[in-house]
Amino acid sequence: MIVLATVADLRRQVAAWRAEGHRVALVPTMGALHEGHLALVRRARELAARVVVSIFVNPTQFGPNEDFAAYPRRHDADAQMLEATGAHGLYLPPLQAMYPEGFATTVSVAGVSEGLCGEVRPGHFAGVATVVTKLFLQAAPDVAVFGEKDYQQLQVIRRLVADLDIPLEVVGLPTVRDADGLALSSRNAYLTAAERTVASALPATLKAVAARLAAGGAVAEQLAWGREALLKAGFQSVDYLELRAAGDLAPQERLDRPARLLVAARLGKARLLDNIEVS
Ligand code: PAF
């Protein structure tokens, strides 16, 4: 696996792979890799002959009181996992390469960025959209692979790729879960052992609310039931539990189209996200 630190090296490597006739996939990450990321890399390997993974903890997607400084950074362990999973390139740009002196551009996606995490974390999706656009322009991949765990992020990225005519395919992969259903996340590392036990209530509650909705339960009533269930299970607060249209994330007052149930809730130092399909 080749480690690349500059945009010029990345471009040269991708151009060389392409000259050899290979399709190239990009898997953007912030590191602290787990099985969920490795599933993205495996899928990317099925979609392209060469896979480059980026690791960059992007400061512009963190709010002033969020966990940018505390976000786990373990590049050596990450590199070993990627090598063992068969990634061909690891792009590790320094801060200066992504945001050089004088950087002044923001990519902002209206509509799908609004509400949910966009409301709780103002500016978050502009930070994501900006860095992902840069990564797409730097690596120029044929395909980019993201997890559905960050479902709103995935819709923001799909929108920006369509709107800006970026010539690549965006592939979303179902969430990888622990045995008790908890979605894998780098931020699960913030949970104490006791909190980790409580955390399993998040996927369990999503499943229960989805089943109640599928059985014809009124949306507002079932969402209120779900919020209450999470607080009773031990979550400190629920940022949101909402039913949204699967594609454009429009709020749904009744279940009459493919929909997604999305949740964010706080437990100790962690803010946990999850979502499932409701049909
Ligand atoms: O999902 C993530 O890890 C990040 O938001 C991403 C897409 C790598 C952008 O920094």
Boltz pocket constraint, residues with backbone or C-beta under 6 A from the ligand:
constraints:
  - pocket:
      binder: B
      contacts: [[A, 28], [A, 29], [A, 30], [A, 31], [A, 54], [A, 56], [A, 58], [A, 61], [A, 127], [A, 128], [A, 131], [A, 132], [A, 150], [A, 153]]
      max_distance: 6.0
